[in-house]
Amino acid sequence: MRKPIIAGNWKMHKTIGEAVDFVNGIKDQVKDSTVDVVICAPALLLPALKEATKGTNINVAAQNMHWEEKGAFTGEISPIMLKDLGVEYCVLGHSERRQYFNETDETVNKKVLSALSHGILPIMCIGETLEDREEGKTNDVVNAQVIAGLENVSADDIEKVVLAYEPIWAIGTGKTATPEQANEVIAEIRNTLVKLYGQEKADKVRIQYGGSVKPANVSEIMSQSDIDGALVGGASLKTDDFVALVKY
Ligand SMILES: O=C(CO)COP(=O)(O)O
């Protein structure tokens, strides 16, 4: 019912040449995939990636954007620029942006609303710290991020949003949440969506898991009832691994 979505988040990796080689290395191998395939790349690589993925089933995502269409915001990228390129998705509120670049629920929310109004599909990230988890606050923290990040998102638009549950303690650490732990939190997130939008709408929203996903654990993660995809960092950088993830 929900189309799975496997997204590679390259973070701050790859040059233009490497990005194009990557696409050329995977496009034939993923062309019959029944999942949505997405590469989330640094802004500078997006034009070359859009060109290289033309005529393929590979979607391209930015890793961040400003909520304003234009203005005096040195160093920022606007939704109009992304739309002009034909970028399909944008990752918003990744924990690294929250941690290192002062991203807050409020700015994430502005970006989600802006992305939707410009026809860009947001991949909104949420997740708890190790301390939150140890204090038993996981669901409270994650639900608060969901509610704040989705404020004023209409019932018509909610199914365009992809949520990515990424427990911070599992990112880049090799520690994966067990598939059951991930599914439990994601089911709780869906409950929150039910409260906000009703069951029918909530059932349409895709929720990914992210945090040390790799070819060896992806199929178990994807077999969970509420997990609709993966947002993958490190293991998305090599063509063989990425193809294996898409073919979970
Ligand atoms: O942050 C992540 C994806 O956005 C996860 O990164 P890793 O897969 O490297 O743990």
PDBQT file of the ligand as one rigid body, heavy atoms in Angstrom, charges set to zero:
ROOT
HETATM    1  O1  LIG A 301      22.210   9.874   9.110  1.00  0.00    +0.000 OA
HETATM    2  C1  LIG A 301      21.968   8.899   8.433  1.00  0.00    +0.000 C 
HETATM    3  C2  LIG A 301      21.214   9.033   7.177  1.00  0.00    +0.000 C 
HETATM    4  O2  LIG A 301      20.635  10.282   7.072  1.00  0.00    +0.000 OA
HETATM    5  C3  LIG A 301      22.454   7.550   8.807  1.00  0.00    +0.000 C 
HETATM    6  O3  LIG A 301      23.816   7.506   8.606  1.00  0.00    +0.000 OA
HETATM    7  P1  LIG A 301      24.567   6.081   8.678  1.00  0.00    +0.000 P 
HETATM    8  O4  LIG A 301      23.810   5.164   7.761  1.00  0.00    +0.000 OA
HETATM    9  O5  LIG A 301      25.970   6.366   8.214  1.00  0.00    +0.000 OA
HETATM   10  O6  LIG A 301      24.490   5.635  10.111  1.00  0.00    +0.000 OA
ENDROOT
TORSDOF 0
